[in-house]
Amino acid sequence: MRSLGLLAALAIAACASSPSRPAEAAPAERSASYHRIRKFGAMGTEVVLEAEGPVPERLERALLAAEVELRRVEDVMTTWRDSPLMRLNASSGRGPVPVSEELARMIQRALDVAELTGGAFDPTYKGAGDLWDFKAEHPRVPSAEELEAALTRVGWARVHVDLPASTVDLPAGMAIGLGGIAKGYGVDRAMDVLREHGVEHGIVNAGGDLKALGQREGRPWRIAIQHPRDREALLAAIPVSNTALVTSGDYERFFELDGVRYHHILDPRTGAPARGCMTATVVAPDAALADALATALCVEGPSGLRWIEALPRLEALVVDMDGKVHVTAGLER
């Protein structure tokens, strides 16, 4: 019954609300319109905002407001510097800690995806994730003993969120990292702001976490999915409108040591880089959910497509470790 309720909750949330890149749209007849682009760095990646409409000044104001909102989300949920999430982690073991309603909702949503995926996605992975530094000049692989000790601090089921009270109870020594869902949520919020400013056609792309609104020059936005090993080759060009598309893979941040690739998407059950697939793309109404599920698919591999098939309006594409492409039935059509 809990699983059925979780599926329903995730479905309702989804309906409410390497990297993929916009491909060239075919030209189409339409009235005169302006197109504006804004680029900046946030959430550890390049963000590209685009908007199309009849009043250029309105587009520019909308894009600026969307940037401000995405940066606000980053300030709340980052673990790279002081933030409300970092202060929550510092309070682990002190019982229920008051947090903002927004942060409580996002942590609960991350826990829901963790339950759905059997822990393939787990926001408490940070207990083991802190052992890895993929930006180091001379990165090292943690020892088996270090990983085993760190895994005692990982386990989504031990975290309790009280939504009415807006509190989070985090066991001592544990920490939450929302890197696998917060960027998608930031994309959702940036798109919400564009719509609030009257934009009817636009796109928000944060390094592969992407949401499209309306059309591009009268046609659906076409998103190119690159091959994870051959960056000049394309796996697909997917037309999207009023939906999100998120791609995650083992090529984003990684290092190689003794012929082995170690990348930043960790399997929360082992503390080591995931070996489920090279890349995963999820299409969903909601970028936050697509973000979390793309991360989970990188851990689980093609067998995780059952999660996608169980939820409405979701599709996915996975390239396994042998380079074979697997797609959901709807996307294959």
C-alpha positions in Angstrom: 0.0 0.0 0.0 2.9 2.4 0.8 4.4 1.7 -2.6 1.1 2.4 -4.4 0.7 5.6 -2.4 4.3 6.7 -3.3 3.7 6.0 -7.0 0.6 8.1 -6.9 2.3 11.0 -5.0 5.2 11.0 -7.5 2.8 11.0 -10.4 0.8 13.9 -9.0 4.1 15.9 -8.4 5.3 15.2 -11.8 2.1 16.4 -13.5 2.1 19.5 -11.3 4.7 21.2 -12.0 26.4 13.7 -21.8 24.4 16.7 -21.6 21.4 17.3 -23.8 21.4 20.4 -26.0 18.8 22.2 -28.1 19.1 21.1 -31.8 18.3 23.3 -34.8 14.6 23.7 -35.3 13.1 23.6 -38.7 12.0 27.0 -40.0 8.3 27.7 -39.9 6.0 30.6 -40.9 5.0 32.8 -37.9 4.5 36.4 -36.9 7.5 38.5 -36.1 9.1 37.6 -32.8 12.3 38.3 -30.8 14.6 35.7 -29.4 16.8 36.4 -26.3 19.5 34.2 -24.6 21.1 34.6 -21.2 24.1 32.5 -20.1 25.8 32.2 -16.7 27.4 29.7 -14.4 25.4 28.2 -11.5 25.0 24.9 -9.7 28.4 23.8 -11.0 27.5 24.1 -14.7 26.7 26.5 -17.5 23.1 27.6 -17.5 21.5 28.8 -20.8 18.1 30.5 -20.7 16.2 31.3 -23.8 12.9 33.1 -24.4 10.9 34.1 -27.5 8.2 36.7 -27.7 7.0 40.0 -29.2 8.5 42.4 -26.6 12.3 42.1 -26.2 12.5 44.2 -23.0 10.0 41.8 -21.3 12.0 38.8 -22.4 15.2 40.3 -20.9 13.5 41.1 -17.6 12.1 37.6 -17.5 15.5 36.0 -18.1 17.1 38.1 -15.4 14.4 37.2 -12.9 14.8 33.5 -13.8 18.5 33.7 -13.2 18.0 35.3 -9.8 15.5 32.5 -8.8 17.9 29.7 -9.9 20.7 31.2 -7.9 18.4 31.5 -4.9 17.6 27.8 -5.1 21.4 27.1 -5.3 22.0 29.2 -2.2 19.4 27.2 -0.2 20.5 23.7 -1.3 24.2 23.8 -2.1 26.7 21.8 -0.1 29.7 23.6 -1.5 29.4 26.5 1.0 27.3 27.7 3.9 23.6 27.2 3.2 20.4 26.1 5.1 21.1 22.5 3.9 24.7 22.6 5.3 23.4 24.0 8.6 20.9 21.2 8.8 23.7 18.7 8.2 25.7 20.3 11.0 22.8 19.8 13.3 22.6 16.0 12.8 21.8 14.0 15.9 20.0 16.9 17.6 16.5 15.7 16.9 13.9 17.5 14.6 15.5 20.6 13.2 13.3 23.4 11.8 13.9 24.2 8.1 12.0 26.1 5.5 8.9 24.6 4.0 10.7 24.5 0.6 13.7 22.6 1.9 11.5 20.1 3.9 9.4 19.4 0.8 12.5 18.8 -1.4 14.1 16.5 1.1 10.9 14.5 1.4 10.6 14.3 -2.3 14.2 12.9 -2.5 13.3 10.3 0.2 10.2 9.3 -1.9 12.4 8.7 -4.9 14.8 6.8 -2.7 11.9 4.5 -1.7 10.7 4.1 -5.2 14.1 3.1 -6.5 15.1 0.9 -3.5 17.9 3.2 -2.6 19.5 3.5 -6.1 18.8 7.2 -5.5 19.6 8.2 -1.9 20.1 11.8 -0.7 22.2 10.5 2.3 24.9 9.3 -0.2 26.9 12.3 1.0 28.2 10.3 3.9 30.3 8.3 1.4 30.5 11.0 -1.3 32.7 13.2 0.9 35.5 10.6 0.4 35.8 11.4 -3.3 37.3 14.6 -4.8 36.8 14.6 -8.6 38.4 18.0 -8.9 41.6 17.2 -7.1 44.9 17.5 -9.1 45.8 14.0 -8.0 42.6 12.2 -7.1 42.6 9.1 -5.0 40.3 6.1 -4.7 39.1 5.5 -1.1 40.1 2.2 0.5 37.5 -0.5 1.1 37.8 0.1 4.8 37.1 3.8 4.3 34.0 3.1 2.2 32.7 0.5 4.7 33.0 3.0 7.5 31.3 5.7 5.5 28.4 3.5 4.5 27.3 3.3 8.2 26.3 7.0 7.7 24.2 6.3 4.6 20.5 5.2 4.6 17.6 7.2 3.5 15.1 5.3 5.6 16.7 6.7 8.8 15.8 10.3 8.0 12.4 11.6 9.1 10.7 14.7 7.6 7.7 16.3 9.4 6.1 18.4 6.6 3.3 20.0 8.8 6.0 21.0 11.3 8.6 21.7 8.6 11.3 19.8 10.5 13.9 17.2 9.5 15.3 14.6 11.9 18.8 13.6 10.7 20.6 10.9 12.7 24.0 11.8 14.1 26.9 11.7 11.6 24.6 11.6 8.6 24.4 14.3 5.9 22.1 15.1 3.0 23.2 16.0 -0.5 20.6 17.1 -3.0 22.9 17.3 -5.9 20.9 14.7 -7.8 17.6 16.6 -7.6 18.2 20.3 -6.7 19.5 21.3 -10.1 16.3 19.9 -11.7 14.3 21.8 -9.1 16.2 24.9 -9.9 15.3 24.5 -13.6 11.6 24.0 -12.6 11.6 27.2 -10.6 13.4 29.2 -13.3 10.8 28.1 -15.8 8.0 29.0 -13.3 9.5 32.5 -13.2 9.6 32.8 -17.0 5.9 31.9 -17.1 5.1 34.4 -14.4 6.7 37.1 -16.5 4.4 36.2 -19.5 6.9 34.1 -21.5 5.1 31.5 -23.6 8.1 30.1 -25.5 11.4 29.4 -23.8 13.9 26.9 -22.5 16.0 26.5 -19.3 19.1 24.3 -19.7 21.4 23.7 -16.8 24.1 21.4 -18.1 21.8 18.7 -19.3 18.9 19.4 -16.9 16.5 21.0 -19.3 12.9 22.2 -19.4 11.1 23.5 -22.6 8.1 25.7 -22.8 6.0 26.2 -25.9 7.8 26.2 -29.2 10.9 27.4 -31.0 10.1 29.2 -34.2 6.7 27.5 -34.4 8.0 23.9 -33.9 8.6 21.9 -30.7 12.1 22.3 -29.3 14.3 19.5 -30.6 16.8 18.2 -28.0 19.9 16.2 -29.3 21.1 13.3 -27.1 24.8 12.8 -27.6 26.6 9.5 -27.5 28.4 9.1 -24.1 31.7 8.0 -25.7 31.6 9.8 -29.1 30.7 13.4 -28.5 30.2 14.0 -32.2 27.6 11.3 -32.6 23.9 11.6 -31.7 21.7 8.9 -30.3 18.4 10.8 -30.9 16.8 14.1 -31.5 13.7 14.3 -29.3 11.0 17.0 -29.9 9.8 18.4 -26.6 7.2 21.0 -25.6 6.0 21.9 -22.1 8.1 19.1 -20.6 11.5 18.4 -19.0 14.4 16.3 -20.3 17.4 15.4 -18.1 20.5 13.5 -19.1 23.1 12.2 -16.6 26.2 10.1 -17.4 29.6 8.9 -16.4 31.3 11.5 -18.6 30.4 14.6 -16.7 33.0 14.6 -13.9 35.5 11.7 -13.7 39.1 10.7 -13.6 40.9 7.5 -14.8 43.4 5.5 -12.8 45.0 2.3 -13.9 42.6 2.1 -16.8 39.5 2.4 -14.7 37.0 5.3 -15.0 35.8 6.8 -11.7 32.9 9.2 -12.1 30.9 11.4 -9.7 27.6 9.5 -9.8 28.0 7.2 -6.8 26.0 4.0 -6.0 24.7 4.8 -2.5 24.8 1.1 -1.7 28.5 0.7 -2.2 29.9 4.3 -2.0 31.7 3.7 -5.3 31.0 5.1 -8.7 27.9 3.5 -10.3 28.3 0.9 -13.0 24.7 0.6 -14.2 25.1 2.5 -17.5 27.0 5.0 -19.4 24.2 7.5 -19.6 20.5 7.9 -18.9 17.9 10.4 -20.2 14.5 10.9 -18.6 11.6 12.8 -20.1 9.1 14.0 -17.6 6.7 17.0 -16.8 9.0 17.8 -13.9 12.8 18.4 -14.1 13.3 17.6 -10.4 11.8 14.1 -10.7 13.6 13.6 -14.1 16.9 14.6 -12.5 16.5 12.1 -9.6 15.4 9.3 -11.8 18.2 9.8 -14.3 20.7 9.6 -11.4 19.0 6.4 -10.2 19.1 4.8 -13.7 22.8 5.5 -13.8 23.1 3.4 -10.7 20.6 0.6 -11.5 21.0 0.4 -15.3 18.4 -0.8 -17.8 16.4 -2.8 -15.2 15.5 0.6 -13.6 13.3 1.4 -16.6 10.5 -0.4 -14.7 10.3 2.6 -12.5 9.7 4.8 -15.5 7.1 2.5 -17.0 5.2 2.6 -13.6 4.7 6.3 -13.7 2.5 8.3 -16.1 4.0 10.7 -18.7 7.5 9.5 -18.1 9.9 8.1 -20.7 13.6 7.2 -20.7 16.6 6.2 -22.7 19.5 4.2 -21.2 22.9 3.3 -22.7 24.3 0.3 -20.8 27.9 -0.4 -20.1 28.2 -2.4 -23.4 26.9 0.6 -25.4 23.5 -1.0 -26.1 20.6 1.5 -26.1 17.4 0.7 -24.1 14.2 2.8 -24.3 10.8 2.8 -22.8 7.9 1.8 -25.1 6.5 5.3 -25.5 9.9 6.8 -26.4 10.6 4.0 -28.9 7.4 4.9 -30.7 
